[in-house]
Amino acid sequence: MASAAGTEVWSGFRDRADLIFGRRDARETQVVLERLDRSVLELDRADSGGADQVRTRLEASWQARCEDRSVT
């Protein structure tokens, strides 16, 4: 997610994440898409000194979500 943010790959990634995380219902899908959009916005707003920290935190957060999702 963090490496796709802000690139031409983002749209495709976002659509795939929608399929992965939003399998249960429309509301869950919307929540995931909103989180993704907030993550990208947070990366865009980070200054050059803080961008690596933000990226590392987001990577860990989304990795945990993916791992949780694969268990359910």
N, C-alpha and C positions, 0 to 999 in steps of 0.2 A: 504494500500500500504506500509506504513512505517513498519508495523509489518511483512509483507511478504518478504520484501527486504532481500536478503542475506540468505534465507532459501530454503528448498526444495519445498516450496509452491510457490515460485516466478514464475516459468514457467507457472503453471496453472493460476495464477493470471494475469500474463501478457497476456496470450491468451484470458482470459475473458474480460479484459480491452479493448483489441483489438476489440472484438465483441460489447462492449457497446459504445465505443467512435468512432469507425471507421465505423459506419453504413452508412455514407454519401458517402465516396469515398476512393479510395486507398491512395491518398495523405494525407487525414486527418488521416487515420489509421497509416501511416508512421510517421507523426508528433507526434501522441500520443505515439507510441512505442518508439520513440527517447526521448521524455520527460520522460517516465518511466525509460528508461535506464540511463538517466542523473541523475534522482532522486536517483536511486540505487547507482550509482557511487558516488554521493555527500555524501550519508550516509556511504558508505564504506570508504571514505577518511576522514570523520570527526574524530577528535580525541575524546577520551572518554569524555572530558569536553564539547565539542561542539556538540556531537551527539544528545543529548536531544533537543537542540535548533534547529538543522537541522531537526530532526524528527517532532517536533512541527510545524515548518514552512511548511514542506512538507505535513503534514497531513491537515493543514488548506487549503493549495493551492489545493490539490487534492479533498478535500471535496467540495470546491467551484466549481471546475470543474464538479464534479458529480452532484451537485445541479443544476448547469447551464444546464447540459446535460438532466436532467430529465424534465426541463421546455420546451426544444425545441423539 
